[in-house]
C-alpha cells in the first residue's frame, strides 16, 4: 500500500488560504479518482477538492472551519500502488482554455487609482500562520470574512458581533484587511481601550490545540413551528452573503432606474437564421446573452463614465471593460462570474465565454478569479418571463442593466408608404445607476445607446 498526500490546490492567483466547510468523506471511506473529498470556501467562491487518485481515506489532517494554506497537506489516501519513496506534488487547478478572440485594440483609458493602505505598527508584521492560544468565536458571524481578516480579528480579540458592525469597502462590500486595521486603530486610540462590549455568550473562550482531529457534532437544526405550520429555514452562507451585499448596496448608493423599450425584430430573425449552422460549426449554442454583452461593451466605449467606481470623493475610471453576468444557481442563490475585457472579444469569443462561465457556475466549478474585477453587470430577468426589473447595483460598480423578455407585440413602424402597425419583437431594458456619480442624462443616454445597437442589428451580419 502506498500513501498519497492530498494537498490543498491553488484556486487563483490572489488566493493563498481557504476555509474547510465540510468533509464529504470520512476516514475509512473509499474515494474514486476525481471524486470530491471536501468542500472549501474562499471569500469569493465555494468549491470542492477532488482526489487525483483512488484509494481509502486514511487520515483527515484538518477540521471543518479550519483555515488552511494553499499547498498544505489536508489528507492522506492509501492507494493500491506499490510503496514508493515519499514524494509530494503540488496539485494545480485545472487550466481554462483561452477563449479570447480579439477583434480590435481597446482605446486608451485612465488607470484605476489604488486604494491607500493603512499601516498600523506591529499588525502588518504578524506571522500569518502563528499558532493562536486564545480564540474568539467567529463561526456564528452573519457575514463571511477572508482567512486573513479572521486571523487579525482573533489576534485582536474581536468577536463576531463586533466584527459584523465594521463596515467594509472591499470588492462586493467585503471587509478588507485595511478596513479592519483602520477600525483597530480608531478602537485603540479611544482612551487606550475598546468601547465595544461583547455579549456574555461571546466572551473569549480558551481552546487547547490538539494534534488529533475529532469530528465535530452535527449542528442543531432550526426549530420548526408546530402551532401555525410555518417552517423556519436558516439561511446558508451564500444567502447571508447576498443579503448583506444587497442591503449594503442600497445603503451606499442612491438608486435611480431608467427604462427603454427596444424593437429587436432584426436581431431575433438573424439569430433564428444562423443558430443551427453556428452550433454545428462551433459546437456552441448562441443565446441572446453574448449579443447583449457585445452591445453593452460597445456602449461603454462610447460612454466610459458609466464604467467607474467610487472611493470616497474620488471617481475611479476603469481601464478594462469587465462584464459581470448574474447567474442563477440550482440552489436558488445567485453568483456573478465576470467576462474579462469583453470589448476585445468578438461574438464567437463572447458566446464561448458566456457558455463556459454559466456551465461552471451551475456545476460549482468556478475559480475565485472568475468572479473578481467586474466593472459593469448584466442580469437577464427575461429568462424568468419578466418583462422588466429594477436591479440592485453590484457594488462597487455604479450601474447594472436588466434585460427583459422578448415579446411579440403590435407596434407602429414607419415605412415609405406611411406609418403602419405590424407585429414586432419588443423588449424592455432597465438601467439602475448610482446617482452620486451618474446623472439622468448619462444613465438615460447609456441605456438608449444599448437599445440602438440592438435595434440596428444587421440582418446580413456574418459570424
C-alpha positions in Angstrom: 0.0 0.0 0.0 1.2 3.5 -0.9 0.2 6.6 0.9 -0.7 9.7 -1.1 -0.6 13.1 0.5 -3.5 15.2 -0.8 -2.7 18.9 -0.8 -5.0 22.0 -0.9 -4.8 23.1 -4.6 -4.2 26.5 -5.9 -7.5 28.2 -6.5 -6.5 31.5 -8.2 -3.6 34.0 -8.3 -5.0 36.1 -5.4 -6.0 33.2 -3.1 -3.5 31.9 -0.5 -5.9 30.3 2.0 -9.3 28.6 2.2 -11.7 27.6 4.9 -12.8 24.0 5.2 -16.6 23.9 5.0 -17.4 20.2 5.1 -15.7 16.9 4.8 -17.5 14.7 2.2 -15.6 11.6 3.1 -14.8 10.0 6.5 -11.7 8.1 7.4 -12.0 4.6 6.1 -14.2 5.6 3.1 -13.2 4.6 -0.4 -12.5 7.5 -2.7 -12.7 7.3 -6.5 -10.2 9.2 -8.7 -11.6 12.7 -9.3 -14.2 12.3 -6.6 -14.7 15.2 -4.2 -13.2 14.8 -0.7 -14.2 18.1 0.9 -15.9 21.4 0.3 -13.9 24.6 0.8 -14.7 28.3 0.7 -12.7 31.5 0.0 -14.2 35.0 0.2 -15.1 34.6 -3.5 -16.5 31.2 -4.3 -17.2 27.8 -2.8 -15.7 24.8 -4.5 -14.8 21.1 -4.0 -11.4 19.4 -3.6 -11.2 16.2 -5.7 -8.8 13.4 -5.1 -6.5 12.7 -8.1 -6.1 9.1 -7.0 -8.3 6.2 -6.0 -8.0 4.7 -2.6 -9.1 4.7 1.1 -9.1 7.9 3.1 -6.7 7.1 5.9 -6.4 10.5 7.7 -8.1 13.9 7.8 -5.4 16.4 8.8 -7.7 19.4 9.2 -11.1 20.0 10.7 -14.2 21.8 9.5 -13.9 25.6 9.8 -10.1 25.4 9.8 -8.2 27.9 7.7 -5.7 26.1 5.5 -2.8 27.4 3.4 -2.6 26.5 -0.3 -0.2 23.6 -0.7 -0.8 22.3 2.8 -1.4 18.6 3.3 -5.1 18.1 4.1 -5.5 14.3 3.9 -3.7 11.0 3.4 -5.1 8.5 1.0 -4.0 4.8 0.9 -3.7 3.5 -2.7 -3.2 0.0 -4.1 0.0 1.1 -5.8 3.4 -0.2 -4.5 5.1 1.8 -1.9 7.4 4.5 -3.4 9.8 7.0 -1.9 7.9 9.9 -0.3 7.1 12.4 -3.0 4.8 15.4 -2.7 3.4 17.1 -5.7 1.5 20.3 -5.6 -1.8 19.9 -7.5 -2.6 22.7 -9.9 -6.1 23.9 -10.5 -7.3 22.8 -13.9 -6.5 25.3 -16.7 -9.2 27.0 -18.5 -9.0 27.1 -22.3 -8.1 30.5 -23.7 -11.3 31.8 -25.3 -10.4 35.4 -26.1 -10.6 36.2 -29.8 -9.6 39.9 -30.2 -11.2 41.9 -32.9 -9.8 45.3 -32.1 -7.5 47.0 -29.6 -9.1 48.9 -26.7 -8.7 52.7 -26.6 -6.6 54.3 -24.0 -8.2 54.7 -20.7 -7.4 56.1 -17.3 -5.8 53.6 -14.9 -7.6 52.8 -11.7 -6.3 54.6 -8.6 -5.2 52.0 -5.9 -6.8 52.3 -2.5 -4.5 53.8 0.1 -3.2 51.2 2.6 -3.4 51.9 6.3 -0.2 50.9 8.1 -0.6 50.0 11.8 2.7 49.3 13.6 3.0 45.8 14.6 -0.1 44.4 12.9 1.4 44.0 9.4 4.3 42.1 10.9 2.1 39.4 12.4 3.1 35.9 11.3 0.3 34.5 9.1 0.5 31.0 10.4 1.3 31.7 14.1 -0.5 29.4 16.5 -3.2 31.1 18.5 -3.7 30.1 22.1 -6.8 32.2 22.8 -9.5 32.0 20.1 -12.6 34.2 19.7 -15.8 32.7 18.3 -16.4 33.9 14.8 -18.3 30.9 13.4 -21.6 32.5 14.3 -20.9 35.7 12.3 -23.7 36.8 9.9 -21.0 37.7 7.3 -18.2 35.9 5.6 -14.6 37.0 6.2 -11.4 36.2 4.4 -9.0 34.0 6.4 -6.6 37.0 6.9 -9.4 39.2 8.3 -10.4 36.4 10.7 -6.8 35.9 11.8 -6.3 39.6 12.6 -9.7 39.6 14.5 -8.6 36.7 16.6 -5.3 38.3 17.3 -7.0 41.5 18.5 -9.8 39.7 20.5 -12.6 40.9 18.2 -15.7 38.7 18.4 -18.3 38.0 15.7 -20.9 40.5 16.9 -18.3 43.4 17.0 -16.8 42.4 13.6 -20.2 42.3 12.0 -20.6 46.1 12.8 -17.5 47.1 11.0 -18.4 48.4 7.5 -16.4 47.2 4.5 -15.1 49.0 1.4 -13.7 46.0 -0.5 -14.9 44.2 -3.6 -18.6 43.5 -3.3 -18.6 45.4 0.0 -16.5 42.9 1.9 -14.4 43.8 5.0 -10.8 44.2 3.9 -7.6 44.0 5.9 -7.2 47.8 5.6 -10.8 48.3 6.9 -10.1 46.2 9.9 -6.7 47.8 10.7 -8.3 51.2 10.5 -11.0 50.1 12.8 -8.4 48.7 15.2 -6.5 52.0 15.1 -9.6 54.0 15.9 -10.6 51.5 18.6 -7.3 51.6 20.3 -6.9 55.4 20.3 -10.1 55.9 22.3 -8.7 56.1 25.9 -6.5 53.1 25.1 -9.2 50.5 25.2 -12.2 49.3 23.1 -15.6 50.9 23.7 -17.5 47.8 22.4 -18.9 45.4 25.0 -19.2 41.8 23.8 -22.3 39.8 24.7 -21.8 37.4 27.6 -22.0 34.3 25.4 -19.2 35.7 23.2 -16.6 36.2 25.9 -13.2 34.9 24.7 -13.1 31.1 25.0 -9.8 29.4 25.6 -9.1 26.5 23.3 -6.3 24.0 23.7 -4.8 23.0 20.4 -4.8 19.2 19.9 -2.8 17.4 17.3 -5.6 14.8 16.8 -8.7 15.7 14.8 -12.0 14.8 16.3 -15.1 15.2 14.1 -17.5 18.0 15.2 -21.0 17.1 16.3 -23.7 17.8 13.7 -25.1 21.4 14.0 -28.5 21.7 15.7 -31.2 22.3 13.0 -33.6 25.2 13.3 -36.8 24.6 15.2 -40.0 24.1 13.2 -43.2 25.7 14.2 -45.8 23.1 15.3 -48.6 25.5 16.0 -49.1 27.5 12.9 -47.4 25.2 10.4 -44.7 27.8 9.4 -41.3 26.4 8.7 -38.1 28.2 9.9 -35.3 27.9 7.3 -31.8 29.1 8.3 -30.0 31.0 5.5 -27.0 29.2 4.1 -23.7 31.1 3.9 -24.1 32.2 0.3 -27.6 33.6 1.0 -26.3 35.5 4.0 -23.6 37.0 1.8 -26.1 38.0 -0.8 -28.4 39.5 1.8 -25.6 41.5 3.4 -24.4 42.7 0.0 -27.8 43.8 -1.2 -28.5 45.8 2.0 -25.1 47.4 1.8 -25.6 48.4 -1.8 -28.9 50.2 -1.1 -27.4 52.0 1.9 -24.4 53.0 -0.2 -25.9 54.2 -3.5 -28.9 56.3 -4.2 -30.6 54.1 -6.9 -32.2 55.5 -10.0 -33.7 53.3 -12.8 -34.3 54.4 -16.4 -36.3 52.3 -18.9 -36.2 51.9 -22.7 -38.3 49.7 -25.0 -36.4 48.3 -27.9 -37.6 46.8 -31.2 -35.2 43.8 -31.6 -37.0 42.2 -34.6 -34.0 42.1 -36.8 -31.9 40.6 -34.0 -34.4 37.8 -33.4 -34.7 37.0 -37.1 -30.9 37.0 -37.5 -30.3 34.6 -34.6 -33.0 32.3 -35.8 -31.4 32.2 -39.2 -27.8 31.4 -38.0 -28.2 29.5 -34.8 -28.2 25.9 -36.3 -25.3 26.5 -38.5 -23.4 28.2 -35.7 -23.9 25.3 -33.3 -22.9 22.8 -36.0 -19.7 24.8 -36.8 -18.7 26.0 -33.3 -20.2 23.3 -31.1 -21.8 26.0 -29.1 -25.4 27.3 -28.7 -25.6 31.1 -29.3 -28.1 32.8 -26.9 -29.1 36.4 -26.7 -26.7 37.0 -23.7 -23.5 37.4 -25.6 -25.3 39.7 -28.0 -26.4 41.9 -25.1 -22.9 41.9 -23.7 -21.5 43.0 -27.0 -23.9 45.9 -27.2 -23.1 46.9 -23.6 -19.3 46.8 -24.2 -19.8 49.0 -27.3 -21.9 51.5 -25.4 -19.4 51.6 -22.6 -16.6 52.5 -25.0 -18.9 55.4 -26.2 -19.7 56.5 -22.6 -16.8 55.3 -20.4 -18.0 57.3 -17.3 -20.6 54.5 -16.7 -17.6 52.2 -16.2 -16.4 53.7 -12.9 -16.4 53.1 -9.2 -16.4 55.5 -6.2 -13.8 55.8 -3.5 -14.8 58.5 -1.1 -14.8 61.7 -3.1 -12.8 60.0 -5.9 -14.2 58.6 -9.2 -12.1 55.7 -10.4 -12.4 55.3 -14.2 -11.8 51.7 -15.1 -9.3 50.8 -17.8 -10.8 47.4 -18.6 -14.4 46.6 -19.6 -15.2 43.5 -17.5 -18.8 42.5 -17.7 -20.3 40.6 -14.8 -23.3 38.4 -15.7 -25.7 37.4 -12.9 -26.3 33.6 -13.0 -28.9 31.7 -11.1 -27.7 28.6 -9.3 -29.7 25.3 -8.8 -29.8 26.1 -5.1 -31.7 29.3 -5.8 -28.8 31.5 -4.9 -27.0 33.9 -7.3 -23.4 34.3 -8.4 -21.9 36.8 -10.8 -19.0 35.5 -12.9 -17.0 38.0 -15.0 -16.1 38.2 -18.7 -12.8 40.0 -18.6 -12.0 42.6 -21.3 -15.3 41.9 -23.1 -14.7 44.6 -25.6 -11.7 42.7 -27.0 -13.8 39.6 -27.8 -15.8 39.0 -31.0 -19.2 37.4 -30.9 -17.8 33.9 -31.1 -15.5 34.6 -28.2 -18.2 36.1 -26.1 -20.5 33.1 -26.8 -17.9 30.7 -25.7 -17.1 32.8 -22.6 -20.7 33.0 -21.6 -21.4 29.3 -22.0 -18.2 28.3 -20.2 -18.8 30.5 -17.2 -22.5 29.7 -16.9 -21.9 25.9 -17.1 -19.1 26.1 -14.5 -21.2 28.3 -12.2 -24.1 25.9 -12.2 -21.7 22.9 -11.5 -19.8 24.7 -8.7 -16.6 24.8 -10.7 -15.8 28.5 -10.8 -12.5 29.7 -9.6 -12.0 32.8 -7.3 -10.6 34.8 -10.2 -13.7 34.1 -12.3 -15.8 36.3 -10.0 -13.5 39.3 -9.4 -12.8 42.7 -11.0 -16.2 43.2 -12.7 -16.9 46.8 -13.8 -20.5 46.5 -15.1 -23.2 43.9 -14.5 -26.0 42.5 -16.7 -28.9 40.5 -15.3 -31.4 38.7 -17.6 -34.7 38.9 -15.8 -36.3 37.8 -19.1 -35.1 34.3 -18.5 -37.8 34.1 -15.8 -40.5 35.5 -18.0 -40.3 39.0 -16.6 -40.6 42.0 -18.9 -38.6 44.4 -16.8 -36.9 44.8 -13.4 -35.2 47.3 -11.1 -32.0 45.6 -10.2 -29.7 46.5 -7.3 -26.3 47.7 -8.1 -23.4 45.2 -7.7 -21.0 47.2 -5.5 -18.5 48.7 -6.1 -19.9 49.2 -9.6 -22.2 52.1 -10.4 -24.6 50.6 -12.8 -26.5 47.4 -13.7 -28.6 46.6 -16.7 -31.6 44.3 -16.6 -32.8 42.8 -19.9 -36.5 41.7 -20.1 -38.3 39.0 -22.0 -38.7 39.5 -25.8 -42.4 39.6 -26.6 -44.3 39.8 -29.9 -46.4 43.0 -29.8 -48.2 45.2 -32.2 -46.1 48.3 -32.9 -46.2 51.4 -35.1 -43.4 51.3 -37.8 -42.5 53.9 -40.3 -42.4 52.9 -44.0 -42.2 54.8 -47.3 -45.9 54.4 -47.6 -46.5 55.9 -44.2 -47.0 54.6 -40.7 -48.2 51.0 -40.3 -49.0 48.7 -37.4 -47.0 45.4 -37.5 -46.2 42.5 -35.2 -42.7 43.2 -33.8 -40.3 41.6 -31.3 -40.1 44.1 -28.4 -38.2 44.1 -25.1 -37.6 46.4 -22.2 -34.1 47.4 -20.9 -33.8 48.9 -17.5 -30.7 50.5 -16.1 -30.2 51.1 -12.3 -27.4 53.5 -11.6 -25.7 55.3 -8.7 -27.0 58.9 -8.6 -23.9 60.0 -6.7 -21.9 59.9 -9.9 -24.3 59.0 -12.7 -26.9 61.6 -13.5 -30.1 61.0 -15.5 -28.5 62.4 -18.7 -25.7 59.8 -18.7 -27.8 56.9 -17.4 -30.7 57.5 -19.8 -28.4 58.1 -22.7 -26.4 54.9 -22.0 -29.4 52.6 -21.9 -30.7 54.3 -25.1 -27.4 53.7 -26.7 -27.5 49.9 -25.8 -31.0 49.8 -27.3 -29.8 51.5 -30.5 -27.1 48.9 -31.1 -29.7 46.1 -30.6 -32.3 47.7 -32.8 -29.9 48.5 -35.7 -28.8 44.9 -36.0 -27.6 43.9 -39.4 -29.7 41.0 -40.8 -26.8 40.0 -43.1 -24.1 40.0 -40.5 -21.5 37.2 -40.9 -20.3 35.3 -37.9 
